[in-house]
Amino acid sequence: MRNISWKQKIIAYYVKHLYNSFTFYELMNSDNNTFHATTICCVKKDKMVAIAGDGQVTFGQAIVMKNNAKKLRKLSNGKVIAGFAGSATDGLTLISKLEAALEKHEGKLLQACVDLAKDWRNDKFLHKLDAMMIVADSENMFVVSGSGDIVEPEHNVVAIGSGGNFAYSAALALLQTNSNLNASEIAKKSLEIAGQICVYTNLNISLEVIE
């Protein structure tokens, strides 16, 4: 049994009673888009953008295949960070496609995401890829989905994957109530809290940061 501090208990209580209200995240984690592979959370605060992801890969409903998978990447000479939830192979394919789009558009993230979303939606091969991505630079943060959607979060926080609802609620609570934590600390603590609740999320957390 993991030891949980009183602060984490308060935030976990807050998370459990709030996450169902976020209809966008219900959409992201509907039956057609549920990934039992990871949780990814991205936070922007002041001049720092941080993305955190856990390392668990689960086969089916119960078998943990890997505990230290890394699903985060820095792209465009470190100016863009990205994380994926879903199939590892599919996620890496999308990362590669995004990197090519960034080169084509000289590092302009929005244009690169639009190109990727169009290809993902229309290409017969890409359309079958089972993954979802968060991408961010110093100015922008987006979720890119296989349905061709590009969503910009409202509160400088976004999360996807099996524990996405929990991580999002925890990050939003920390962002709004604890001014002493930076974006990296908030992203990491949010994954730790999600790991206390979601069985598909572990505490082997990796981070990528843009400052």
Secondary structure as UniProt FT lines:
FT   HELIX           6..18
FT   HELIX           19..21
FT   HELIX           23..28
FT   HELIX           31..33
FT   TURN            36..37
FT   STRAND          39..45
FT   TURN            46..47
FT   STRAND          48..53
FT   STRAND          57..59
FT   TURN            60..62
FT   STRAND          63..66
FT   STRAND          72..75
FT   TURN            76..79
FT   STRAND          80..86
FT   HELIX           88..104
FT   TURN            105..107
FT   HELIX           109..122
FT   TURN            124..125
FT   HELIX           126..128
FT   STRAND          131..136
FT   STRAND          141..144
FT   TURN            146..147
FT   STRAND          150..151
FT   STRAND          157..161
FT   TURN            162..163
FT   HELIX           164..177
FT   TURN            179..180
FT   HELIX           183..197
FT   TURN            199..200
FT   STRAND          206..210
//
